[in-house]
Amino acid sequence: MNLALPEEYQLLRDSIRRFVDRELIPINAKVEETRTIPVAIIEQMKAMGLFGILTPQEYGGMGLNTVGSCVIQEELSRANLCYPLYLSGNIGIGTLGILHYGNEEQKQKFLPRMASGELMSCFALTEPNAGSDASAIEAKAEKRGNTYVINGMKHFITRGDISDVFTIIAVTDRSNRRKGMSAFIVEKGAPGFSIGKIQDSMGSDICRQCELICENCEVPSENVVGREGQGFEIAMRVLEEGRVSQGARSIGLARRLIELSREHAKIRVQFGQPIAEFQAIQWMLADMATELYAMRTMVYDTAWRLDQGDRNRARAGMVKLFCTEAVGRIADRAVQILGGMGYMREGPVEAIYREVRGMRIYEGTSEVQRLIIARDLLQNGLKAIDCD
Ligand SMILES: Cc1cc2nc3c(=O)[nH]c(=O)nc-3n(C[C@H](O)[C@H](O)[C@H](O)COP(=O)(O)OP(=O)(O)OC[C@H]3O[C@@H](n4cnc5c(N)ncnc54)[C@H](O)[C@@H]3O)c2cc1C
């Protein structure tokens, strides 16, 4: 049994790592200060094909699998979480619905331009009265001839303000609860569709969140993704894959935090010796590295299983739960090791600390992951996750 990356992925990792070290890490302070990714970097990411990591080559993408996507997202996160978040709609939740459930016409129409980065996309499920309980959404879509008319409001939608294509989940049959929800492709400029307020946040504001408003928004019926009534299933599938990506991003962030802590501990002298000589600091570094190793093993095992067709919601939930909580602990220790410089905005750790806090909330909170895992354990025992 060998969990090392196959050679093709090592080459991919090395090329993205070079890009990160040469182009992204040196401009990090400027990106944090201006809260924007320079246009030249976005164009470079387009030229590298990074907007189409998972899109099959026949639709203009790189056609990588989940392991490949995790390798790229891990490396980019090491520079700054804003890069995978900026790509997230096109390589994840905003595209996976069309990729897995879309018909040929929808795929031909949208996927190539999403893969090139010409069209930006996002995914909209959450509403003011429906967060963890996604089945409580109130946005509704009514069929009138060949058109659906959507009314309702979404909020906290990442990159909604810069997207061209929106996958929006709305209720088509209130009596059928989860089986009465459908997924719609809404294009920017659709009649009755508008962007509401931008929602400033603690850390993820380089890729901002916003409200989406549908007021008698008209969508042609050919824009239903999958079947009418399949919206909840589509949302859960998209989120399940997104949770493995969150694990990969946590690894990249953890590596950067550990690198910064290690470097600082070796050069910062107090009481006549580098603080790395103190056992208290060593223990923190040891715990950080141990959690990183566990994260890596979980993420790549789960990604590899997904690529073999072995989908398991509980396992994806465990990856999200463990990795986002572990990177939170690692960020906390990094602040401690850097002392005042870990807390000040002039150092790089403070921004990462705020950034990782959101990861325990979006794409399903830690508590929701525990619910999913416990339900699966009680119903299926340890066998379902190969741990019996
Ligand atoms: C930065 C950011 C980006 C986001 N991007 C998107 C996006 O692109 N698209 C999108 O659709 N949504 C997005 N969201 C929304 C996100 O998925 C929700 O915030 C999340 O699902 C939690 O919902 P809520 O905020 O309404 O919290 P609530 O559901 O109100 O939860 C509040 C608290 O109660 C707990 N809780 C709720 N139910 C239970 C339960 N049954 N048992 C135990 N505890 C429970 C929660 O865990 C949490 O601690 C984003 C959110 C953030 C912060």
The ligand as an SDF file (V2000), in Angstrom:
LIG
                    3D

 53 58  0  0  0  0  0  0  0  0999 V2000
  -17.4980   32.8950    4.0350 C   0  0  0  0  0  0  0  0  0  0  0  0
  -18.7680   32.1880    3.6770 C   0  0  0  0  0  0  0  0  0  0  0  0
  -18.9920   31.7960    2.3650 C   0  0  0  0  0  0  0  0  0  0  0  0
  -20.1900   31.1670    2.0100 C   0  0  0  0  0  0  0  0  0  0  0  0
  -20.4370   30.8440    0.6960 N   0  0  0  0  0  0  0  0  0  0  0  0
  -21.6320   30.2950    0.3390 C   0  0  0  0  0  0  0  0  0  0  0  0
  -21.9460   30.0450   -1.0330 C   0  0  0  0  0  0  0  0  0  0  0  0
  -21.1570   30.3060   -1.9350 O   0  0  0  0  0  0  0  0  0  0  0  0
  -23.1660   29.4920   -1.3270 N   0  0  0  0  0  0  0  0  0  0  0  0
  -24.0790   29.1760   -0.3570 C   0  0  0  0  0  0  0  0  0  0  0  0
  -25.1510   28.6820   -0.7010 O   0  0  0  0  0  0  0  0  0  0  0  0
  -23.8040   29.4100    0.9600 N   0  0  0  0  0  0  0  0  0  0  0  0
  -22.6090   29.9620    1.3210 C   0  0  0  0  0  0  0  0  0  0  0  0
  -22.3300   30.2160    2.6470 N   0  0  0  0  0  0  0  0  0  0  0  0
  -23.3130   29.8760    3.6520 C   0  0  0  0  0  0  0  0  0  0  0  0
  -22.8840   28.7330    4.5570 C   0  0  0  0  0  0  0  0  0  0  0  0
  -22.9310   27.4990    3.8820 O   0  0  0  0  0  0  0  0  0  0  0  0
  -23.7630   28.7940    5.8160 C   0  0  0  0  0  0  0  0  0  0  0  0
  -23.3260   29.9300    6.5360 O   0  0  0  0  0  0  0  0  0  0  0  0
  -23.6550   27.5480    6.6870 C   0  0  0  0  0  0  0  0  0  0  0  0
  -24.2410   26.4430    6.0580 O   0  0  0  0  0  0  0  0  0  0  0  0
  -24.3180   27.7410    8.0700 C   0  0  0  0  0  0  0  0  0  0  0  0
  -25.5770   28.3090    7.9550 O   0  0  0  0  0  0  0  0  0  0  0  0
  -25.9480   29.5950    8.8440 P   0  0  0  0  0  0  0  0  0  0  0  0
  -24.8640   30.5860    8.6540 O   0  0  0  0  0  0  0  0  0  0  0  0
  -27.3080   30.0170    8.4780 O   0  0  0  0  0  0  0  0  0  0  0  0
  -25.8740   29.1000   10.3250 O   0  0  0  0  0  0  0  0  0  0  0  0
  -27.0490   28.3420   11.1420 P   0  0  0  0  0  0  0  0  0  0  0  0
  -27.5660   27.2110   10.3300 O   0  0  0  0  0  0  0  0  0  0  0  0
  -28.0090   29.3490   11.6320 O   0  0  0  0  0  0  0  0  0  0  0  0
  -26.2370   27.7510   12.3490 O   0  0  0  0  0  0  0  0  0  0  0  0
  -25.8890   28.5210   13.5080 C   0  0  0  0  0  0  0  0  0  0  0  0
  -25.2500   27.5590   14.5060 C   0  0  0  0  0  0  0  0  0  0  0  0
  -26.1760   26.5230   14.8820 O   0  0  0  0  0  0  0  0  0  0  0  0
  -25.5890   25.2610   14.6380 C   0  0  0  0  0  0  0  0  0  0  0  0
  -26.6150   24.2860   14.2560 N   0  0  0  0  0  0  0  0  0  0  0  0
  -27.5700   24.4120   13.2990 C   0  0  0  0  0  0  0  0  0  0  0  0
  -28.2930   23.2950   13.2250 N   0  0  0  0  0  0  0  0  0  0  0  0
  -27.7800   22.4240   14.1270 C   0  0  0  0  0  0  0  0  0  0  0  0
  -28.0960   21.0870   14.5160 C   0  0  0  0  0  0  0  0  0  0  0  0
  -29.0810   20.4000   13.9380 N   0  0  0  0  0  0  0  0  0  0  0  0
  -27.3470   20.5190   15.4980 N   0  0  0  0  0  0  0  0  0  0  0  0
  -26.3340   21.2040   16.0820 C   0  0  0  0  0  0  0  0  0  0  0  0
  -25.9850   22.4710   15.7470 N   0  0  0  0  0  0  0  0  0  0  0  0
  -26.7040   23.0600   14.7890 C   0  0  0  0  0  0  0  0  0  0  0  0
  -24.5820   25.5060   13.5110 C   0  0  0  0  0  0  0  0  0  0  0  0
  -23.6110   24.4830   13.4390 O   0  0  0  0  0  0  0  0  0  0  0  0
  -24.0180   26.8460   13.9210 C   0  0  0  0  0  0  0  0  0  0  0  0
  -23.0630   26.6540   14.9220 O   0  0  0  0  0  0  0  0  0  0  0  0
  -21.1440   30.8690    3.0100 C   0  0  0  0  0  0  0  0  0  0  0  0
  -20.8960   31.2400    4.3410 C   0  0  0  0  0  0  0  0  0  0  0  0
  -19.7350   31.9020    4.6720 C   0  0  0  0  0  0  0  0  0  0  0  0
  -19.5080   32.2990    6.1070 C   0  0  0  0  0  0  0  0  0  0  0  0
  1  2  1  0
  2  3  1  0
  2 52  2  0
  3  4  2  0
  4  5  1  0
  4 50  1  0
  5  6  2  0
  6  7  1  0
  6 13  1  0
  7  8  2  0
  7  9  1  0
  9 10  1  0
 10 11  2  0
 10 12  1  0
 12 13  2  0
 13 14  1  0
 14 15  1  0
 14 50  1  0
 15 16  1  0
 16 17  1  0
 16 18  1  0
 18 19  1  0
 18 20  1  0
 20 21  1  0
 20 22  1  0
 22 23  1  0
 23 24  1  0
 24 25  2  0
 24 26  1  0
 24 27  1  0
 27 28  1  0
 28 29  2  0
 28 30  1  0
 28 31  1  0
 31 32  1  0
 32 33  1  0
 33 34  1  0
 33 48  1  0
 34 35  1  0
 35 36  1  0
 35 46  1  0
 36 37  1  0
 36 45  1  0
 37 38  2  0
 38 39  1  0
 39 40  1  0
 39 45  2  0
 40 41  1  0
 40 42  2  0
 42 43  1  0
 43 44  2  0
 44 45  1  0
 46 47  1  0
 46 48  1  0
 48 49  1  0
 50 51  2  0
 51 52  1  0
 52 53  1  0
M  END
$$$$
